[in-house]
């Protein structure tokens, strides 16, 4: 392999021994993709090697797997007078769903920066102790992630988005959408790491969590990445170490639950004294989500109505929505936040919740009515489809693409996601022994197949009333157009 400043040349050759004896059936020999691992590692060590070249190597290896076969039969074999035997017709087998292969791994010390860090590590800081342990252990990490050893620093507890990363980031690196199983793996890896890295004085797990994830600073990024690589071990997809580290901060340093009266008082007092500094308030409360503190403050200061929506409220929402945009069902344009604030004001409800109620409840009734599928219970079809396609968690599903399938005609992404969420909640209530990682689509399907169905008369009557009101609104709009 040779490399120059402007171009790269690669020549690969194999000698494959073939043993074919007379009278035996010809056979095929297939090269294994492992032949390319040394080449990949060599590319890693060369300066200026781009992800494009690495993609080419992967393409070559894939093509070789498919086409690099050696047939050992001679031309004479085809001239034998063997009677033709017609094969029996077989029923076409259902093609198995392709699963994502695990990411290719390499040594964490392949990265020259890590070797430099290893030489400079001290003994006073916990982050140094952890990094030293990981580098000495020389763990295996995803090769493609190591090639993009990016460090992103966040003061807050928000997740890292693809927009925060270079546009040239390899598409094979997954960003966001952590499943419950992913979260469990990260937490288990942290538990192992903080126990294995011995230092004096010894810190309890909660103290170690605070020092590593809450007291982290910007110039600590490369060392944080080393910890992130350790926490990434066992994840089904290749992810950036910096994103996994940030995910661990969210999982281990924040909590998701209802606000207590004491926390409500902290929120009100903080805003009164410090102003609306939501990032600082979020960190003070140790809560996840970029808007959690702000939304809670709005709820406390506006005295919004809560509870189930009445038929009258739903009619008001329908009337207001179609007044703003009578083509909202066909053109896909949602209303602005100002529109929802105005509608929420009429109802005395949180505008965010009113918007959610429209997307998850009212809009799907109308779109399914238009598609002629309003009376169809999509839950079984949804579960069967997800299980068949190995979608274990909500985060694995592309809801937008799923709603386009003929079997889900008239549904919306929000409606399908809400249906699965509702069944997941019911499964968890019936089987409280299941951990979040065990609440897979398969477990939900098992609950559904063994549960009884409630009567739908009240639901059908409600839907008919909404359809009748919608039809009336559309009739009035058509009358206006003809005037």
PATIGU-286243 format. One record per residue (C-alpha): residue number from 1; residue in one letter; chain; x, y, z. Coordinates in steps of 0.5 Angstrom, whole numbers. Example, Ala and Ser with C-alpha at 12.3 -4.5 7.8 and 13.67 -1.06 7.14 Angstrom:
[1, "A", "A", [25, -9, 16]]
[2, "S", "A", [27, -2, 14]]
# end
This chain:
[1, "X", "A", [0, 0, 0]]
[2, "X", "A", [3, 7, -2]]
[3, "X", "A", [0, 14, 0]]
[4, "X", "A", [2, 21, -3]]
[5, "X", "A", [0, 27, -2]]
[6, "X", "A", [-5, 28, -8]]
[7, "X", "A", [-7, 20, -9]]
[8, "X", "A", [-7, 13, -6]]
[9, "X", "A", [-6, 7, -9]]
[10, "X", "A", [-8, 0, -7]]
[11, "X", "A", [-6, -7, -10]]
[12, "X", "A", [-9, -13, -6]]
[13, "X", "A", [-7, -20, -9]]
[14, "X", "A", [-9, -27, -6]]
[15, "X", "A", [-6, -34, -7]]
[16, "X", "A", [-12, -39, -5]]
[17, "X", "A", [-10, -46, -6]]
[18, "X", "A", [-15, -50, -9]]
[19, "X", "A", [-16, -58, -9]]
[20, "X", "A", [-20, -61, -14]]
[21, "X", "A", [-20, -68, -15]]
[22, "X", "A", [-23, -72, -21]]
[23, "X", "A", [-30, -75, -20]]
[24, "X", "A", [-31, -70, -15]]
[25, "X", "A", [-37, -65, -15]]
[26, "X", "A", [-34, -58, -16]]
[27, "X", "A", [-34, -53, -10]]
[28, "X", "A", [-33, -46, -9]]
[29, "X", "A", [-28, -42, -4]]
[30, "X", "A", [-30, -36, -1]]
[31, "X", "A", [-25, -31, 2]]
[32, "X", "A", [-27, -28, 9]]
[33, "X", "A", [-28, -21, 10]]
[34, "X", "A", [-22, -22, 16]]
[35, "X", "A", [-17, -21, 10]]
[36, "X", "A", [-19, -14, 10]]
[37, "X", "A", [-18, -13, 17]]
[38, "X", "A", [-10, -12, 17]]
[39, "X", "A", [-11, -7, 11]]
[40, "X", "A", [-16, -3, 15]]
[41, "X", "A", [-11, -2, 21]]
[42, "X", "A", [-6, 0, 16]]
[43, "X", "A", [-10, 5, 13]]
[44, "X", "A", [-11, 8, 21]]
[45, "X", "A", [-4, 9, 22]]
[46, "X", "A", [-3, 13, 15]]
[47, "X", "A", [-4, 21, 16]]
[48, "X", "A", [-9, 24, 12]]
[49, "X", "A", [-14, 18, 11]]
[50, "X", "A", [-21, 20, 10]]
[51, "X", "A", [-27, 16, 11]]
[52, "X", "A", [-28, 16, 4]]
[53, "X", "A", [-22, 11, 3]]
[54, "X", "A", [-25, 7, 9]]
[55, "X", "A", [-32, 6, 6]]
[56, "X", "A", [-28, 4, -1]]
[57, "X", "A", [-24, -1, 3]]
[58, "X", "A", [-31, -4, 6]]
[59, "X", "A", [-34, -4, -1]]
[60, "X", "A", [-28, -8, -3]]
[61, "X", "A", [-29, -13, 2]]
[62, "X", "A", [-37, -13, 1]]
[63, "X", "A", [-36, -14, -6]]
[64, "X", "A", [-31, -20, -5]]
[65, "X", "A", [-35, -23, 0]]
[66, "X", "A", [-41, -23, -6]]
[67, "X", "A", [-36, -24, -12]]
[68, "X", "A", [-29, -27, -10]]
[69, "X", "A", [-31, -34, -11]]
[70, "X", "A", [-26, -39, -15]]
[71, "X", "A", [-30, -45, -19]]
[72, "X", "A", [-25, -51, -20]]
[73, "X", "A", [-29, -55, -25]]
[74, "X", "A", [-26, -56, -32]]
[75, "X", "A", [-29, -55, -39]]
[76, "X", "A", [-30, -62, -40]]
[77, "X", "A", [-35, -63, -34]]
[78, "X", "A", [-40, -59, -38]]
[79, "X", "A", [-40, -64, -44]]
[80, "X", "A", [-42, -70, -40]]
[81, "X", "A", [-48, -74, -42]]
[82, "X", "A", [-52, -73, -36]]
[83, "X", "A", [-59, -73, -36]]
[84, "X", "A", [-63, -67, -34]]
[85, "X", "A", [-66, -67, -28]]
[86, "X", "A", [-72, -62, -27]]
[87, "X", "A", [-72, -59, -20]]
[88, "X", "A", [-78, -60, -16]]
[89, "X", "A", [-82, -53, -15]]
[90, "X", "A", [-81, -51, -8]]
[91, "X", "A", [-85, -45, -4]]
[92, "X", "A", [-82, -39, -4]]
[93, "X", "A", [-79, -38, 3]]
[94, "X", "A", [-80, -31, 7]]
[95, "X", "A", [-74, -27, 7]]
[96, "X", "A", [-71, -26, 13]]
[97, "X", "A", [-70, -19, 16]]
[98, "X", "A", [-63, -17, 15]]
[99, "X", "A", [-60, -15, 22]]
[100, "X", "A", [-55, -10, 23]]
[101, "X", "A", [-48, -13, 24]]
[102, "X", "A", [-44, -11, 30]]
[103, "X", "A", [-39, -6, 29]]
[104, "X", "A", [-31, -7, 27]]
[105, "X", "A", [-27, -7, 33]]
[106, "X", "A", [-20, -5, 34]]
[107, "X", "A", [-15, -3, 40]]
[108, "X", "A", [-16, 4, 43]]
[109, "X", "A", [-9, 5, 43]]
[110, "X", "A", [-9, 5, 35]]
[111, "X", "A", [-10, 13, 36]]
[112, "X", "A", [-4, 16, 37]]
[113, "X", "A", [-7, 22, 42]]
[114, "X", "A", [-9, 16, 47]]
[115, "X", "A", [-2, 14, 47]]
[116, "X", "A", [0, 21, 49]]
[117, "X", "A", [-5, 22, 54]]
[118, "X", "A", [-3, 15, 57]]
[119, "X", "A", [4, 18, 58]]
[120, "X", "A", [2, 25, 61]]
[121, "X", "A", [-3, 22, 66]]
[122, "X", "A", [-3, 24, 73]]
[123, "X", "A", [-5, 20, 80]]
[124, "X", "A", [-9, 26, 83]]
[125, "X", "A", [-15, 26, 79]]
[126, "X", "A", [-21, 21, 78]]
[127, "X", "A", [-21, 22, 71]]
[128, "X", "A", [-14, 21, 70]]
[129, "X", "A", [-15, 14, 74]]
[130, "X", "A", [-20, 12, 70]]
[131, "X", "A", [-17, 14, 63]]
[132, "X", "A", [-10, 10, 66]]
[133, "X", "A", [-14, 4, 67]]
[134, "X", "A", [-18, 4, 61]]
[135, "X", "A", [-12, 5, 57]]
[136, "X", "A", [-8, 0, 61]]
[137, "X", "A", [-13, -5, 59]]
[138, "X", "A", [-13, -3, 52]]
[139, "X", "A", [-20, -5, 51]]
[140, "X", "A", [-23, -6, 44]]
[141, "X", "A", [-27, 0, 41]]
[142, "X", "A", [-31, 1, 34]]
[143, "X", "A", [-26, 3, 29]]
[144, "X", "A", [-30, 8, 25]]
[145, "X", "A", [-32, 12, 32]]
[146, "X", "A", [-24, 12, 33]]
[147, "X", "A", [-23, 15, 26]]
[148, "X", "A", [-28, 21, 28]]
[149, "X", "A", [-25, 22, 35]]
[150, "X", "A", [-29, 28, 36]]
[151, "X", "A", [-30, 32, 43]]
[152, "X", "A", [-37, 36, 44]]
[153, "X", "A", [-37, 40, 51]]
[154, "X", "A", [-44, 41, 54]]
[155, "X", "A", [-45, 45, 60]]
[156, "X", "A", [-53, 43, 60]]
[157, "X", "A", [-56, 36, 61]]
[158, "X", "A", [-58, 36, 54]]
[159, "X", "A", [-57, 30, 49]]
[160, "X", "A", [-52, 31, 43]]
[161, "X", "A", [-55, 32, 36]]
[162, "X", "A", [-53, 30, 29]]
[163, "X", "A", [-53, 38, 28]]
[164, "X", "A", [-48, 39, 33]]
[165, "X", "A", [-43, 34, 29]]
[166, "X", "A", [-39, 35, 23]]
[167, "X", "A", [-43, 34, 16]]
[168, "X", "A", [-38, 29, 14]]
[169, "X", "A", [-39, 25, 20]]
[170, "X", "A", [-40, 17, 17]]
[171, "X", "A", [-47, 15, 16]]
[172, "X", "A", [-45, 9, 20]]
[173, "X", "A", [-44, 12, 26]]
[174, "X", "A", [-51, 12, 30]]
[175, "X", "A", [-53, 19, 33]]
[176, "X", "A", [-59, 20, 38]]
[177, "X", "A", [-65, 15, 40]]
[178, "X", "A", [-62, 11, 45]]
[179, "X", "A", [-66, 5, 47]]
[180, "X", "A", [-67, 2, 54]]
[181, "X", "A", [-62, -3, 53]]
[182, "X", "A", [-57, 2, 51]]
[183, "X", "A", [-58, 6, 57]]
[184, "X", "A", [-58, -1, 61]]
[185, "X", "A", [-51, -3, 58]]
[186, "X", "A", [-48, 4, 59]]
[187, "X", "A", [-50, 4, 67]]
[188, "X", "A", [-47, -3, 67]]
[189, "X", "A", [-41, -1, 64]]
[190, "X", "A", [-40, 5, 69]]
[191, "X", "A", [-42, 1, 75]]
[192, "X", "A", [-36, -4, 73]]
[193, "X", "A", [-31, 2, 71]]
[194, "X", "A", [-32, 6, 78]]
[195, "X", "A", [-31, -1, 82]]
[196, "X", "A", [-25, -3, 78]]
[197, "X", "A", [-21, 3, 78]]
[198, "X", "A", [-18, 3, 85]]
[199, "X", "A", [-15, 10, 88]]
[200, "X", "A", [-14, 13, 95]]
[201, "X", "A", [-18, 16, 98]]
[202, "X", "A", [-24, 11, 95]]
[203, "X", "A", [-30, 14, 93]]
[204, "X", "A", [-37, 11, 93]]
[205, "X", "A", [-41, 11, 86]]
[206, "X", "A", [-45, 17, 87]]
[207, "X", "A", [-39, 21, 89]]
[208, "X", "A", [-35, 18, 83]]
[209, "X", "A", [-41, 20, 79]]
[210, "X", "A", [-41, 27, 81]]
[211, "X", "A", [-34, 28, 80]]
[212, "X", "A", [-34, 25, 73]]
[213, "X", "A", [-40, 28, 70]]
[214, "X", "A", [-42, 34, 74]]
[215, "X", "A", [-36, 37, 75]]
[216, "X", "A", [-33, 36, 68]]
[217, "X", "A", [-29, 42, 65]]
[218, "X", "A", [-29, 43, 57]]
[219, "X", "A", [-21, 42, 57]]
[220, "X", "A", [-22, 35, 59]]
[221, "X", "A", [-26, 32, 53]]
[222, "X", "A", [-20, 27, 50]]
[223, "X", "A", [-20, 24, 57]]
[224, "X", "A", [-28, 24, 57]]
[225, "X", "A", [-28, 21, 51]]
[226, "X", "A", [-23, 15, 53]]
[227, "X", "A", [-29, 14, 59]]
[228, "X", "A", [-34, 14, 53]]
[229, "X", "A", [-31, 9, 50]]
[230, "X", "A", [-31, 4, 56]]
[231, "X", "A", [-38, 6, 57]]
[232, "X", "A", [-40, 4, 49]]
[233, "X", "A", [-37, -3, 50]]
[234, "X", "A", [-43, -8, 48]]
[235, "X", "A", [-47, -3, 45]]
[236, "X", "A", [-50, -6, 38]]
[237, "X", "A", [-49, 0, 34]]
[238, "X", "A", [-42, 4, 33]]
[239, "X", "A", [-43, 11, 37]]
[240, "X", "A", [-38, 17, 38]]
[241, "X", "A", [-35, 17, 45]]
[242, "X", "A", [-37, 24, 46]]
[243, "X", "A", [-44, 22, 45]]
[244, "X", "A", [-44, 16, 50]]
[245, "X", "A", [-41, 20, 55]]
[246, "X", "A", [-46, 26, 55]]
[247, "X", "A", [-51, 20, 55]]
[248, "X", "A", [-48, 17, 61]]
[249, "X", "A", [-48, 24, 65]]
[250, "X", "A", [-56, 25, 63]]
[251, "X", "A", [-57, 18, 66]]
[252, "X", "A", [-53, 18, 72]]
[253, "X", "A", [-53, 25, 74]]
[254, "X", "A", [-61, 27, 73]]
[255, "X", "A", [-68, 24, 74]]
[256, "X", "A", [-74, 24, 71]]
[257, "X", "A", [-80, 24, 76]]
[258, "X", "A", [-86, 29, 78]]
[259, "X", "A", [-84, 35, 81]]
[260, "X", "A", [-84, 36, 89]]
[261, "X", "A", [-87, 42, 93]]
[262, "X", "A", [-80, 43, 95]]
[263, "X", "A", [-78, 43, 88]]
[264, "X", "A", [-83, 48, 86]]
[265, "X", "A", [-81, 53, 91]]
[266, "X", "A", [-74, 52, 88]]
[267, "X", "A", [-76, 54, 81]]
[268, "X", "A", [-81, 60, 83]]
[269, "X", "A", [-75, 63, 88]]
[270, "X", "A", [-70, 62, 83]]
[271, "X", "A", [-73, 65, 77]]
[272, "X", "A", [-75, 71, 82]]
[273, "X", "A", [-68, 72, 84]]
[274, "X", "A", [-64, 70, 78]]
[275, "X", "A", [-69, 71, 72]]
[276, "X", "A", [-71, 66, 67]]
[277, "X", "A", [-64, 62, 67]]
[278, "X", "A", [-67, 55, 65]]
[279, "X", "A", [-60, 52, 64]]
[280, "X", "A", [-57, 54, 71]]
[281, "X", "A", [-64, 52, 74]]
[282, "X", "A", [-64, 45, 70]]
[283, "X", "A", [-57, 44, 73]]
[284, "X", "A", [-59, 46, 80]]
[285, "X", "A", [-65, 41, 80]]
[286, "X", "A", [-61, 35, 76]]
[287, "X", "A", [-67, 34, 71]]
[288, "X", "A", [-66, 32, 64]]
[289, "X", "A", [-69, 35, 58]]
[290, "X", "A", [-68, 42, 56]]
[291, "X", "A", [-75, 45, 57]]
[292, "X", "A", [-77, 41, 63]]
[293, "X", "A", [-75, 47, 68]]
[294, "X", "A", [-78, 52, 64]]
[295, "X", "A", [-85, 48, 62]]
[296, "X", "A", [-86, 47, 70]]
[297, "X", "A", [-85, 54, 71]]
[298, "X", "A", [-90, 56, 66]]
[299, "X", "A", [-95, 51, 69]]
[300, "X", "A", [-94, 54, 76]]
[301, "X", "A", [-95, 61, 74]]
[302, "X", "A", [-101, 60, 69]]
[303, "X", "A", [-105, 55, 73]]
[304, "X", "A", [-107, 51, 67]]
[305, "X", "A", [-113, 46, 67]]
[306, "X", "A", [-111, 39, 67]]
[307, "X", "A", [-115, 32, 66]]
[308, "X", "A", [-119, 29, 60]]
[309, "X", "A", [-121, 33, 55]]
[310, "X", "A", [-129, 34, 54]]
[311, "X", "A", [-133, 33, 48]]
[312, "X", "A", [-134, 41, 48]]
[313, "X", "A", [-127, 42, 49]]
[314, "X", "A", [-125, 38, 43]]
[315, "X", "A", [-130, 41, 38]]
[316, "X", "A", [-127, 48, 40]]
[317, "X", "A", [-120, 45, 38]]
[318, "X", "A", [-123, 43, 31]]
[319, "X", "A", [-126, 49, 30]]
[320, "X", "A", [-120, 53, 31]]
[321, "X", "A", [-115, 49, 28]]
[322, "X", "A", [-119, 49, 21]]
[323, "X", "A", [-120, 56, 22]]
[324, "X", "A", [-113, 57, 22]]
[325, "X", "A", [-112, 52, 16]]
[326, "X", "A", [-118, 48, 13]]
[327, "X", "A", [-113, 44, 9]]
[328, "X", "A", [-109, 42, 15]]
[329, "X", "A", [-110, 35, 14]]
[330, "X", "A", [-108, 34, 7]]
[331, "X", "A", [-102, 39, 6]]
[332, "X", "A", [-98, 37, 13]]
[333, "X", "A", [-97, 44, 15]]
[334, "X", "A", [-98, 44, 23]]
[335, "X", "A", [-100, 51, 26]]
[336, "X", "A", [-95, 55, 29]]
[337, "X", "A", [-94, 56, 37]]
[338, "X", "A", [-97, 62, 37]]
[339, "X", "A", [-104, 59, 34]]
[340, "X", "A", [-103, 54, 40]]
[341, "X", "A", [-102, 59, 45]]
[342, "X", "A", [-109, 62, 43]]
[343, "X", "A", [-113, 56, 43]]
[344, "X", "A", [-110, 54, 49]]
[345, "X", "A", [-112, 60, 52]]
[346, "X", "A", [-119, 59, 50]]
[347, "X", "A", [-119, 52, 54]]
[348, "X", "A", [-115, 55, 60]]
[349, "X", "A", [-110, 49, 58]]
[350, "X", "A", [-102, 48, 57]]
[351, "X", "A", [-101, 50, 49]]
[352, "X", "A", [-96, 44, 49]]
[353, "X", "A", [-101, 39, 51]]
[354, "X", "A", [-107, 42, 47]]
[355, "X", "A", [-102, 41, 41]]
[356, "X", "A", [-100, 34, 43]]
[357, "X", "A", [-108, 32, 44]]
[358, "X", "A", [-109, 34, 37]]
[359, "X", "A", [-103, 30, 34]]
[360, "X", "A", [-104, 24, 38]]
[361, "X", "A", [-112, 24, 39]]
[362, "X", "A", [-116, 28, 34]]
[363, "X", "A", [-112, 29, 28]]
[364, "X", "A", [-112, 21, 27]]
[365, "X", "A", [-119, 20, 28]]
[366, "X", "A", [-120, 25, 22]]
[367, "X", "A", [-114, 22, 17]]
[368, "X", "A", [-117, 15, 19]]
[369, "X", "A", [-124, 17, 17]]
[370, "X", "A", [-122, 19, 11]]
[371, "X", "A", [-118, 13, 9]]
[372, "X", "A", [-123, 9, 11]]
[373, "X", "A", [-120, 5, 17]]
[374, "X", "A", [-123, 9, 23]]
[375, "X", "A", [-126, 2, 25]]
[376, "X", "A", [-119, -2, 24]]
[377, "X", "A", [-115, -4, 31]]
[378, "X", "A", [-108, -3, 28]]
[379, "X", "A", [-105, -5, 35]]
[380, "X", "A", [-104, -13, 33]]
[381, "X", "A", [-102, -11, 26]]
[382, "X", "A", [-97, -6, 29]]
[383, "X", "A", [-94, -11, 34]]
[384, "X", "A", [-93, -16, 29]]
[385, "X", "A", [-90, -12, 24]]
[386, "X", "A", [-85, -9, 29]]
[387, "X", "A", [-83, -16, 31]]
[388, "X", "A", [-82, -19, 24]]
[389, "X", "A", [-77, -13, 23]]
[390, "X", "A", [-73, -14, 29]]
[391, "X", "A", [-75, -7, 32]]
[392, "X", "A", [-75, -8, 40]]
[393, "X", "A", [-76, -1, 42]]
[394, "X", "A", [-79, 5, 40]]
[395, "X", "A", [-72, 8, 39]]
[396, "X", "A", [-71, 3, 33]]
[397, "X", "A", [-77, 5, 29]]
[398, "X", "A", [-78, 10, 24]]
[399, "X", "A", [-85, 12, 25]]
[400, "X", "A", [-86, 17, 19]]
[401, "X", "A", [-84, 11, 14]]
[402, "X", "A", [-88, 6, 18]]
[403, "X", "A", [-94, 11, 17]]
[404, "X", "A", [-94, 11, 10]]
[405, "X", "A", [-95, 3, 9]]
[406, "X", "A", [-101, 1, 6]]
[407, "X", "A", [-103, -3, 12]]
[408, "X", "A", [-103, 3, 17]]
[409, "X", "A", [-107, 8, 12]]
[410, "X", "A", [-109, 14, 15]]
[411, "X", "A", [-105, 13, 21]]
[412, "X", "A", [-100, 19, 23]]
[413, "X", "A", [-93, 18, 26]]
[414, "X", "A", [-95, 21, 33]]
[415, "X", "A", [-101, 16, 33]]
[416, "X", "A", [-97, 10, 32]]
[417, "X", "A", [-92, 12, 37]]
[418, "X", "A", [-98, 13, 42]]
[419, "X", "A", [-101, 6, 41]]
[420, "X", "A", [-94, 3, 42]]
[421, "X", "A", [-93, 7, 48]]
[422, "X", "A", [-100, 6, 51]]
[423, "X", "A", [-99, -2, 50]]
[424, "X", "A", [-92, -1, 53]]
[425, "X", "A", [-95, 2, 60]]
[426, "X", "A", [-100, -3, 60]]
[427, "X", "A", [-95, -9, 60]]
[428, "X", "A", [-91, -5, 65]]
[429, "X", "A", [-97, -5, 70]]
[430, "X", "A", [-99, -12, 69]]
[431, "X", "A", [-91, -15, 69]]
[432, "X", "A", [-88, -10, 74]]
[433, "X", "A", [-82, -15, 75]]
[434, "X", "A", [-80, -13, 68]]
[435, "X", "A", [-74, -8, 67]]
[436, "X", "A", [-74, -2, 62]]
[437, "X", "A", [-69, -6, 58]]
[438, "X", "A", [-74, -12, 58]]
[439, "X", "A", [-80, -8, 56]]
[440, "X", "A", [-79, -10, 49]]
[441, "X", "A", [-84, -10, 43]]
[442, "X", "A", [-84, -18, 44]]
[443, "X", "A", [-86, -17, 51]]
[444, "X", "A", [-91, -12, 49]]
[445, "X", "A", [-94, -17, 44]]
[446, "X", "A", [-94, -23, 49]]
[447, "X", "A", [-98, -18, 54]]
[448, "X", "A", [-103, -16, 48]]
[449, "X", "A", [-104, -24, 46]]
[450, "X", "A", [-106, -26, 53]]
[451, "X", "A", [-110, -20, 55]]
[452, "X", "A", [-118, -19, 54]]
[453, "X", "A", [-121, -13, 50]]
[454, "X", "A", [-125, -8, 53]]
[455, "X", "A", [-132, -6, 49]]
[456, "X", "A", [-131, 0, 44]]
[457, "X", "A", [-138, 3, 44]]
[458, "X", "A", [-137, 9, 48]]
[459, "X", "A", [-130, 10, 44]]
[460, "X", "A", [-134, 9, 37]]
[461, "X", "A", [-140, 14, 39]]
[462, "X", "A", [-135, 19, 41]]
[463, "X", "A", [-131, 18, 34]]
[464, "X", "A", [-138, 19, 31]]
[465, "X", "A", [-139, 25, 34]]
[466, "X", "A", [-132, 28, 32]]
[467, "X", "A", [-133, 26, 25]]
[468, "X", "A", [-140, 29, 25]]
[469, "X", "A", [-138, 36, 27]]
[470, "X", "A", [-132, 36, 23]]
[471, "X", "A", [-136, 34, 17]]
[472, "X", "A", [-141, 40, 19]]
[473, "X", "A", [-134, 45, 19]]
[474, "X", "A", [-132, 43, 12]]
[475, "X", "A", [-139, 44, 10]]
[476, "X", "A", [-139, 51, 12]]
[477, "X", "A", [-132, 52, 9]]
[478, "X", "A", [-135, 50, 2]]
[479, "X", "A", [-141, 54, 3]]
[480, "X", "A", [-136, 60, 4]]
[481, "X", "A", [-132, 59, -2]]
[482, "X", "A", [-138, 59, -6]]
[483, "X", "A", [-141, 65, -4]]
# end
